[in-house]
Every structure is written in structure tokens, then in C-alpha cells.
Amino acid sequence: MRKSLLWLACSMLVLVVSGCTEEKALALQSAAVQYRDQAVRALALTASGIRAATAMPAGTADELAVKLKAMNRPMDVDTLEFLLTGDAELARAAGEATRPLDELRDRVVAFSAIFDNLPRGSYLAREEVRRVIPVAFRMNQSLLNVAQQIETGTIRITDNARRIEIIEDSNAAIAMPVGAQRDLALQRAARSVMDLSARERQMRMDASVNLLQAAEIGNTLIGLARNYDQVELRDVLNALNDALTLTGRISPESKSIKQALTRLHGATKAWEEDTVLKPLLSQQITRNE
């Protein structure tokens, strides 16, 4: 995230030096690219966490060879997922759970391409910018919904493989004869549980923080698009700088995440009630948008 923010800050500095209508459009383009990169990163982290929630401990090479021989079919994505999870149902569940995230990622990339394809010698007109607002708004809603579901536990992000290993190690320790070795094994198991708890919490926090940082940039994009014909390049750069400040304040702590969720949900509600945006947000979005 830090490298991405530095890239955007450098892009903004270049635009300050040149500063005209074309540069105002390119500043918006820079923000859209940053939005894409941050959202893609956040969705990848979330999908990885969801897959980890169904993963099984890795088997030995001999065990995997037996499974491959029994399958008697070419290796593909589904086959690999089966080998990683050890269960066809779990593999399907992981695929179903991450599919909406993959679809959202594709929409974000397509949205950014609108700005990527902007010719360097041209500028965006008011109506062109306004047309992307409903798309950006709905994508931002989706990002916030995913972050909210992680916060409430609706989306489970856990390290299932490590959980199973800890269960096996703990049961083995419990079955040992009473004595110093058993006590030591139980202490190791207890430390493993504590370490796993911290690791899973960090996985959830990392996914949430990245989702909210993307939503923060998206919220700024919506505001800039709404007021595009009324702002100067300086106003665009100031808004982007404010967005960088806000994203930097979202930290992997429960209080910070809750505050960011509350603020961004409030911004979403404000956009829905905005007299300028309300007609735009009620428009149907075609599939290719």
C-alpha cells in the first residue's frame, strides 16, 4: 500500500507542475488507477483468506501421487483446488465463496480501463465523468459490504489447515502419559492456539483495512466526478491528498476499522440523498459498464 500511495503522490506532483484541463483529467485517471490497484489487492487478500478457511493440511508427496493416480485426468484449476483442500465439496464451496469477489475485481479493472484509455491529448467532459458515477458507487458499496461481512464474521477468514494440525497435536499431547513431557507438549499446543488466534485476526484485519482503503479512494473519486466541472486542478489534488491521509489512518485495529466503516457508510448514505447524484444512482447499469 505504501508504494502505491507514493506512486500516486508522485503522479500528483507531476500534474501540479503542468496544470491545465488535460492534467485535471489525468489526475482523475491517476486516482482511478490507484483505486483499481488497491481494490484488486484487497479482493485478492480476502479471497485468499476465504480459501484458507477450507484448506486442509498438505499431504505427503506419496499421498498426493495416489490421489493423482486415482483421478486419472489432466490437471486443471479444479483438480488443483481439490488437492489443496482434500475434499471436492470444500473445493466447490471455496470456489462459490470467492466467485463474487472475482466478479467484483473484474468490474473494478473494467472501470479503471475507462480512464486508462483516455488519450493524453484529450480531457474528460462533465457528462463523461458523470456517467461513471453509478458504476463507482455500486462497486464501492460492494467493497464496503465485503468489509462489513468480515467484521461481523459472515465471511469467515481462518487458517483451517493450521487449525486441524493444532487439533491433531493437542490430541496427541492429551493422550501422552502424565508427566513432564506431556506438560511440555500441552504448553506447545496452547502457544500454537494463541499464535493461530493472532494470525487469523491479522488476516481479517489486513483484508478489512485494504478493502476500506480502496473504498476511501473510491469515495473520493465519486466526489470528484460529481463536482468535476466546478473544480480546478488544485481542488482535485487537494481531494486526492485528503484521501491519502484518510487511507493512511485506517490501521489494522478493530476500533480504526469500525470508525472507517461508520464514516464510509455515512458517506454512501449522503451520496444516496444528494440531489445531484440521486437521479444518476437510480439509473440501470448495463452489463458492459
C-alpha positions in Angstrom: 0.0 0.0 0.0 2.8 2.4 0.9 4.4 2.0 -2.6 1.1 2.6 -4.3 0.5 5.8 -2.3 4.0 7.0 -3.1 3.3 6.4 -6.8 0.0 8.4 -6.7 1.7 11.2 -4.8 4.5 11.4 -7.4 1.8 11.4 -10.2 0.1 14.3 -8.4 3.4 16.2 -8.2 3.9 15.9 -12.0 0.4 17.2 -12.6 0.9 20.2 -10.3 3.8 21.3 -12.5 1.8 21.1 -15.7 -1.7 22.1 -14.5 -4.4 22.6 -17.1 -7.8 20.9 -18.0 -6.0 17.9 -19.5 -4.0 17.5 -16.3 -7.2 17.6 -14.3 -8.5 14.7 -16.3 -5.2 12.8 -15.9 -5.3 13.5 -12.1 -8.6 11.7 -12.1 -7.1 8.9 -14.2 -4.3 8.5 -11.6 -6.9 8.2 -8.8 -8.8 5.6 -10.8 -5.6 3.5 -11.4 -4.9 3.7 -7.7 -8.5 2.7 -6.9 -8.1 -0.4 -9.2 -4.8 -1.4 -7.7 -5.9 -1.1 -4.1 -9.3 -2.8 -4.7 -7.6 -5.7 -6.6 -5.1 -6.2 -3.8 -7.9 -6.1 -1.2 -10.1 -8.6 -3.0 -7.1 -11.0 -3.5 -6.4 -10.9 0.2 -10.0 -11.6 1.0 -10.2 -14.5 -1.5 -7.0 -15.9 -0.1 -8.5 -15.8 3.4 -11.7 -17.5 2.3 -9.8 -20.3 0.6 -7.6 -20.7 3.7 -10.8 -21.3 5.7 -11.5 -24.5 3.7 -7.9 -25.7 3.2 -6.6 -28.9 4.6 -3.1 -29.7 5.8 -0.8 -30.6 2.9 -0.4 -34.3 2.5 2.9 -36.1 1.7 4.2 -36.5 -1.8 3.2 -40.2 -1.8 -0.4 -39.3 -0.7 -0.8 -36.7 -3.4 0.6 -39.2 -6.0 -2.0 -41.7 -5.0 -4.8 -39.1 -5.4 -3.5 -38.1 -8.8 -3.3 -41.7 -10.0 -6.9 -42.3 -8.8 -8.2 -39.2 -10.6 -6.7 -40.3 -14.0 -7.5 -36.9 -15.6 -5.5 -33.9 -16.7 -4.5 -31.3 -14.1 -6.7 -28.2 -14.1 -7.7 -25.4 -11.6 -10.5 -27.5 -10.1 -8.2 -30.5 -9.7 -5.5 -28.4 -8.0 -8.1 -26.9 -5.7 -9.2 -30.5 -4.8 -5.7 -31.5 -4.0 -5.2 -28.4 -1.8 -8.4 -28.8 0.1 -8.6 -32.6 0.1 -12.3 -32.5 -0.4 -14.4 -31.9 -3.5 -17.2 -30.2 -1.6 -14.8 -27.9 0.2 -13.2 -27.1 -3.1 -16.6 -26.2 -4.6 -17.5 -24.2 -1.5 -14.3 -22.2 -1.8 -15.0 -21.5 -5.5 -18.5 -20.4 -4.8 -17.5 -18.1 -2.0 -14.8 -16.4 -3.9 -16.6 -16.1 -7.3 -18.4 -12.8 -6.3 -15.0 -11.3 -5.3 -13.6 -12.3 -8.7 -16.5 -10.7 -10.5 -16.1 -7.5 -8.5 -12.4 -7.5 -9.3 -13.2 -7.7 -13.0 -15.7 -4.8 -12.7 -13.1 -2.7 -10.9 -10.5 -3.4 -13.6 -13.0 -2.6 -16.4 -13.9 0.7 -14.6 -10.3 1.7 -14.4 -9.9 1.0 -18.1 -12.3 3.8 -18.9 -9.6 6.2 -17.6 -6.6 4.1 -18.7 -7.8 4.6 -22.3 -8.0 8.4 -22.0 -5.9 9.9 -24.8 -3.1 12.0 -23.4 -4.1 14.9 -25.6 -7.7 15.0 -24.5 -9.8 15.8 -21.5 -12.9 14.4 -19.9 -16.1 16.3 -20.3 -18.7 16.7 -17.4 -21.2 14.2 -18.9 -18.5 11.5 -19.5 -17.4 11.8 -15.9 -20.9 11.7 -14.5 -21.7 8.6 -16.5 -19.2 6.6 -14.4 -20.6 7.6 -11.0 -23.3 4.9 -10.7 -20.6 2.3 -11.5 -18.2 3.6 -9.0 -20.9 3.9 -6.4 -22.1 0.3 -6.7 -18.5 -1.0 -6.6 -17.8 1.0 -3.5 -21.0 -0.4 -1.9 -19.8 -3.9 -2.7 -16.3 -3.3 -1.2 -17.9 -1.9 2.0 -20.3 -4.9 2.2 -17.4 -7.3 2.0 -15.6 -5.4 4.7 -18.8 -5.4 6.9 -19.2 -9.1 6.4 -15.7 -9.8 7.5 -16.3 -7.6 10.6 -19.5 -9.5 11.5 -18.0 -12.9 10.8 -20.4 -13.6 7.9 -17.3 -14.0 5.7 -15.0 -16.5 7.6 -11.3 -15.9 7.2 -9.4 -18.6 9.1 -6.4 -20.9 8.6 -8.2 -24.2 8.6 -5.2 -26.2 7.8 -3.3 -25.0 10.8 -6.4 -25.5 13.0 -6.5 -29.2 12.0 -2.8 -29.5 12.7 -3.3 -28.0 16.2 -6.2 -30.3 16.9 -4.1 -33.3 16.0 -1.1 -32.1 18.0 -3.3 -31.3 21.0 -5.0 -34.7 21.0 -1.6 -36.4 20.7 -0.4 -34.4 23.8 -3.5 -35.2 25.8 -3.0 -38.9 25.0 0.5 -38.9 26.4 1.2 -40.4 29.8 1.1 -37.9 32.7 4.4 -36.3 33.3 6.8 -33.5 32.2 6.8 -34.4 28.5 3.0 -34.3 28.4 3.0 -30.9 30.2 5.6 -29.5 27.7 3.5 -30.8 24.7 0.4 -29.2 26.1 2.2 -25.9 26.6 3.3 -26.0 23.0 -0.2 -26.7 21.9 -1.5 -23.8 24.0 1.0 -21.5 22.4 0.0 -22.7 19.0 -3.6 -21.8 19.7 -2.6 -18.3 20.8 -0.4 -17.8 17.8 -3.1 -19.0 15.5 -5.6 -16.7 17.0 -3.3 -13.7 16.5 -2.6 -14.8 12.9 -6.2 -15.2 12.0 -7.0 -11.8 13.5 -4.3 -10.3 11.4 -5.6 -12.0 8.3 -9.0 -10.5 8.9 -7.6 -7.1 9.7 -5.4 -7.0 6.6 -8.3 -7.8 4.3 -10.6 -5.3 6.0 -8.0 -2.5 6.0 -7.2 -2.9 2.3 -10.9 -3.0 1.4 -11.6 0.2 3.3 -8.6 1.9 1.9 -9.9 1.1 -1.6 -13.4 2.3 -0.6 -11.9 5.6 0.7 -10.2 6.3 -2.7 -13.5 5.3 -4.4 -15.4 7.7 -2.3 -13.1 10.5 -3.3 -13.5 9.5 -6.9 -17.3 9.8 -6.6 -17.0 13.3 -5.1 -14.5 14.4 -7.8 -16.8 13.1 -10.5 -19.8 14.8 -9.0 -18.1 18.2 -9.0 -15.8 17.7 -11.9 -16.9 20.7 -13.9 -16.7 23.0 -10.9 -13.3 22.2 -9.6 -9.8 23.3 -10.6 -6.7 21.0 -10.8 -5.7 22.3 -7.3 -9.0 21.1 -5.9 -8.6 17.7 -7.4 -5.1 17.3 -6.0 -6.3 18.5 -2.6 -9.1 16.0 -2.5 -6.7 13.2 -3.5 -4.2 14.3 -0.8 -7.0 14.2 1.7 -7.9 10.6 0.5 -4.3 9.6 1.0 -4.4 11.0 4.6 -7.6 9.1 5.4 -6.4 5.8 3.9 -3.2 6.1 5.9 -5.2 6.5 9.1 -7.1 3.2 8.6 -5.0 0.8 10.7 -5.3 -3.0 11.5 -7.1 -2.3 14.7 -10.7 -3.1 15.5 -11.6 0.5 16.6 -10.0 2.0 13.4 -11.8 -0.4 11.2 -15.2 0.3 12.9 -14.6 4.0 12.6 -13.8 3.7 8.9 -16.8 1.5 8.2 -19.1 4.0 10.0 -17.6 7.0 8.1 -17.8 5.4 4.7 -21.3 4.0 5.3 -22.3 7.6 6.2 -20.7 8.9 3.0 -22.6 6.3 1.0 -25.9 7.4 2.6 -25.1 11.0 1.9 -24.4 10.3 -1.8 -27.8 8.5 -2.0 -29.6 11.6 -0.7 -27.6 14.0 -2.7 -29.9 15.9 -5.1 -27.4 15.9 -7.9 -26.5 12.2 -7.6 -29.9 10.7 -6.8 -31.1 10.6 -10.4 -27.8 9.2 -11.6 -27.7 6.5 -8.9 -31.2 5.3 -9.8 -30.1 4.5 -13.4 -29.7 0.9 -14.5 -26.2 -0.1 -15.3 -25.7 -2.2 -18.4 -23.5 -5.3 -18.3 -20.6 -3.8 -20.3 -20.4 -0.9 -17.8 
